[in-house]
Amino acid sequence: MIERGIHLHGHLGPFLVAGIRMGLLALDLLESPGYFGIDAESETGTVTPLSCLTDGVQIGSGCTTGKGNLRVTEARRPRVHFSVKDGRKVTIALRSDVMQEFREGEINEESERTKRRPLEELFTWEALQ
């Protein structure tokens, strides 16, 4: 999946990897197969490197702007809201300390580390019914 992300995004980066893992976590928490029947709203905005998280979310969740089930707002926060048709929702955010590590660290090292880190170290999440 990370290879597909690199192909879409153009290069490996920790925000891309985190976004992929975020999308997969949302699918797991919402018990969704992805692609259809799930919506996402990314608060990252369109400025890199934070916006790179949204490319990862597309790969991990299958939500895309082209299908209309992914929206991006300009809040400039590393947080994404996911919802499924039966009303279940989850909001997942990149931890602020992790975001700082991404910005200060070497891109390849942070990317590799992000692949292996426990989800609880990367994100906070809140499920809503």
C-alpha positions in Angstrom: 0.0 0.0 0.0 2.9 2.4 0.7 4.2 1.7 -2.8 0.8 2.8 -4.2 1.0 5.9 -2.0 4.4 6.7 -3.4 3.2 6.2 -6.9 0.3 8.6 -6.3 2.1 11.2 -4.2 5.5 11.1 -5.9 7.8 10.3 -3.0 7.9 8.7 0.4 7.3 10.9 3.4 6.1 10.5 7.0 2.9 12.5 6.5 2.0 10.1 3.6 2.7 7.0 5.6 0.8 8.4 8.6 -2.2 9.2 6.3 -2.2 5.7 4.9 -2.2 4.3 8.5 -4.9 6.8 9.5 -7.2 5.7 6.7 -6.7 2.0 7.5 -7.4 2.7 11.2 -10.6 4.4 10.2 -11.7 1.5 8.1 -11.0 -0.8 11.1 -12.7 1.3 13.7 -15.8 1.8 11.4 -15.8 -1.8 10.1 -15.9 -0.4 6.6 -14.4 -2.1 3.5 -13.5 1.4 2.2 -13.9 3.1 -1.2 -17.7 3.5 -1.0 -20.1 4.0 1.9 -17.5 6.0 3.8 -16.8 9.8 3.8 -13.8 11.7 5.0 -13.2 15.4 5.8 -9.5 16.3 6.1 -8.6 19.5 8.0 -5.1 19.6 6.6 -5.6 22.2 4.0 -3.6 22.3 0.8 -0.1 23.4 2.0 2.7 20.8 2.1 3.9 19.0 4.0 0.7 18.8 6.2 -1.5 18.3 3.1 0.5 15.1 2.3 -1.4 13.4 5.0 -4.5 13.7 2.8 -2.9 11.8 0.0 -2.2 9.0 2.4 -5.8 9.0 3.6 -6.9 8.5 0.0 -4.7 5.4 -0.3 -5.6 4.0 3.1 -9.4 4.6 3.1 -10.3 4.7 -0.6 -12.0 8.1 -0.1 -11.2 10.4 -3.0 -12.0 13.9 -4.1 -13.0 12.6 -7.5 -15.7 10.4 -6.0 -16.8 13.2 -3.8 -16.3 11.3 -0.5 -13.2 13.2 0.5 -13.3 16.9 1.3 -10.4 19.1 2.4 -10.9 22.1 4.6 -8.3 24.8 5.2 -8.1 24.4 9.0 -4.4 23.4 8.8 -4.7 20.7 11.4 -3.6 17.1 11.1 -7.1 15.7 11.7 -9.6 13.8 9.6 -13.2 13.1 10.3 -14.6 9.8 8.9 -18.2 8.7 8.8 -20.2 5.8 7.4 -23.8 5.7 6.1 -25.2 4.2 9.4 -24.2 7.3 11.3 -21.0 6.0 13.0 -18.1 8.5 13.0 -14.6 8.7 14.1 -12.2 11.6 14.2 -8.5 10.7 14.1 -5.7 13.2 14.7 -1.9 13.1 14.4 -0.4 13.7 17.8 1.3 17.1 18.0 4.6 15.7 19.3 4.7 13.3 16.3 4.0 16.1 13.9 6.9 18.1 15.4 9.2 15.0 15.0 8.1 14.8 11.3 9.0 18.4 10.8 12.4 18.2 12.5 13.5 14.7 11.5 15.1 13.4 8.4 12.3 12.5 5.9 13.3 8.9 5.2 14.1 8.0 8.8 10.7 9.4 10.0 8.9 7.6 7.2 10.4 4.3 8.1 9.8 4.9 11.8 6.1 5.8 11.1 5.6 2.5 9.3 6.3 0.6 12.5 5.1 2.8 15.3 2.1 1.7 17.4 -1.0 3.5 16.3 -1.4 4.9 19.9 1.9 6.6 19.5 0.9 8.3 16.2 -2.7 9.2 16.7 -5.5 10.1 19.0 -9.1 9.2 18.0 -12.6 9.6 19.2 -15.5 7.5 18.0 -19.0 9.0 17.9 -22.3 7.2 17.4 
